[in-house]
Amino acid sequence: MSKKPKEAGFEGALAELEELVASMEAGNLPLDEALRRFERGVQLTRDCQAALQAAQQRVQVLTQRAAGATLEDFEPSATGEATSP
């Protein structure tokens, strides 16, 4: 199993997660390796959730701007949550 570079973004993380799930579902991994892959999968899931949340917030900001609402720009924090200036 090869690890995808961080630059791959959401799509790369999702592809790696799919590979991890497939290899774990095969059921032929030693326990230590299965746990290592599970831990990696948890991290990838968190990364994907944060990316989706940030995208959702961007869409919301753009949609509200298009409707004429006055909003402040958001800047995602390290945890993926929006912060107010």
Stockholm file with secondary structure:
# STOCKHOLM 1.0

chainA/1-85         MSKKPKEAGFEGALAELEELVASMEAGNLPLDEALRRFERGVQLTRDCQAALQAAQQRVQVLTQRAAGATLEDFEPSATGEATSP
#=GR chainA/1-85 SS CCCCCGGGHHHHHHHHHHHHHHHHHTTCSCHHHHHHHHHHHHHHHHHHHHHHHHHHHHHHHHHHHHTTCCCCCCEECTTSCEECC
#=GC SS_cons        CCCCCGGGHHHHHHHHHHHHHHHHHTTCSCHHHHHHHHHHHHHHHHHHHHHHHHHHHHHHHHHHHHTTCCCCCCEECTTSCEECC
//
